[in-house]
Amino acid sequence: MLDDVLARRPKVLVLTPQRPVRHGNGSRVRTYQVIRALSERGEVHLLQLPRHDGAKVSDDVRPYVQSLVEDPESPKPQRGSSARKRRRFARHCLFQPWRVSTLDWLMEARRIGLGRMEVEAVSDRQDSFRDRLRAATILTEVDLAHRWLGLPATDSIQARATPELVLPMIERSLARNGVDLVWLEHTHLLPLAGALRRRFPKAALVCNSHNVLSRLHDVHAGIMTSSVARRWHRVEARACYKMECEGLAKVDQVFCCSELDRERILKLSPRARVKVWPNGVDPDFFQSTRPPVDPPLLLLPGSLNYVPNSEGARWFVQDVLPRIHAKFPACRLRIAGRGAEQTCGQLAGKRVEALSDVPDMRPHFEEAALVIVPLRAGSGTRLKILEAMAMERAVVSTTVGAEGLNSERGRHLLLADDPEAFASAILKLLGDPALCAELGRAGRELIQGRYDWKHLSEKALA
C-alpha cells in the first residue's frame, strides 16, 4: 500500500512529539531527515505536538513543509512541589482517586520514579521508606489502570498523544482533507492509530519506530540504582508492551533503525510490515578540517538527560577513567550534550568537564583524539557514532552502544564491555596515533559508502 501511495505525489501528514533539527539530538535528527526525504516524494504537512518547554519548530525544517501547526503552550500538570502537597496528592490517589486528573496522576508516577531531570543513575539515588511507600501507592494504581482500564504508558501521555488534543489540531491544519499518508514519528504515538484511521479511512498509516519502547524500559530497569525507578520502568515496560502489540497491528507500515529492532518488532506483532531505515549522517556537513588537540581529549557526546547516557557517563568516570589517568595523567574528558551540566555536573573535576546545550558538535569532534560511547542499555542505533566516523575520529564503544550498525570490529571501531577492556582499548589508541588515523579513515569510508542519509532515504522509500 505504501508503494502505491508514494508512486504518486501524496499529501503527507507528519505527526511528531519532538522538534526536528538538522544536527544535535539523534532522534530529532532522524525526524528531520524523514521530513526532508518525504518532501521530495510528496507534499508534507507537519503537526508538532505541544511541548512543556514552549520550543518551536526550527527554521531549518520550514523549507520542507507546506504547512505547519504547532501548539507550544501546553500547560504543565498541576501537582505542586512542596512535600506537603505531594503527601496530600498521594492520599488522594489512595483514598479519593476521583479528585486526581489522569494527567497529574501519571506525571506524578513519572516524577517519583525518575526524579528531577532523570539523574538518579548519576547520583546513585537511594530511596527512603517514605519514598517507597508513596511510590507503592501510586505505581500500583497506575499498573492496575494500565492492565484493566487500558490507560496508555506515561511516555505517550507526556508526548500529548491523545485524540482529544490531536484531532482539533488537525482540523486547524491545511491537511484536514485529502490526506494520502499519515506518518507517526515514534511509537509513542501509536495510541492515536485508531482515531487517525477513523479520521482518514483512505490514507495509509505509517509509524517510524525510533526505539522498541518495551525493551528499552526493561533494560533501563536493570541499570537503575533506585528501587522506585526500577519498579516504574517495569510498570512502563508492561504498558508499552501492550501498546506496541496493539498499535503496531493497526498501521500499514513500520520503519525501524536496525535488523535487531525489526526482529523485536516482529516478535511483538508478527503480522506487521517492517522495513529497516537505518540512521545515517550527512558526510558533507560532518567532515574534519583540523587535527585533534594536545594533550589528548576524550569526547563523550549525547543527550545526558537520557538515562542510558548519564548512567554510561557515571560508569566511565568512576570505573574506567582512573585506569586511563594512571597511564595518561594529562588526558582530559569532555561530556557534551543536552543536560550534561544538570545530570553530570557532579562528575566534573580538574580533568573532566560537562558542557550543556552545545549548538554545534563538530568543533568538539575535531578537538577529540577519541570518541567514547560507554552505553550499557538502549535501543535503536547511535547517530553519534556515525557522526564521529564521518569526522574521521576513532571510536571506542560498548557492544550495546554499537548494536545495529554494520561496522566491523577492529576495522571501523573498537568494542569493549568491562572497565579493564574499555580502558585498555583507549590506552591502545592513545599510544598509537597511526591506528587512530586508520580507524578514522575506515570509518569515513563506511559512512560515505553505506550511511549517507540521502542514499538511505532513497532506498527506504524506493
Order of alpha helices (4+ residues) and beta strands (2+ residues): alpha-beta-alpha-beta-beta-alpha-alpha-alpha-alpha-alpha-alpha-beta-alpha-beta-alpha-alpha-beta-alpha-beta-beta-alpha-alpha-beta-alpha-beta-alpha-beta-alpha-beta-beta-alpha-alpha-alpha
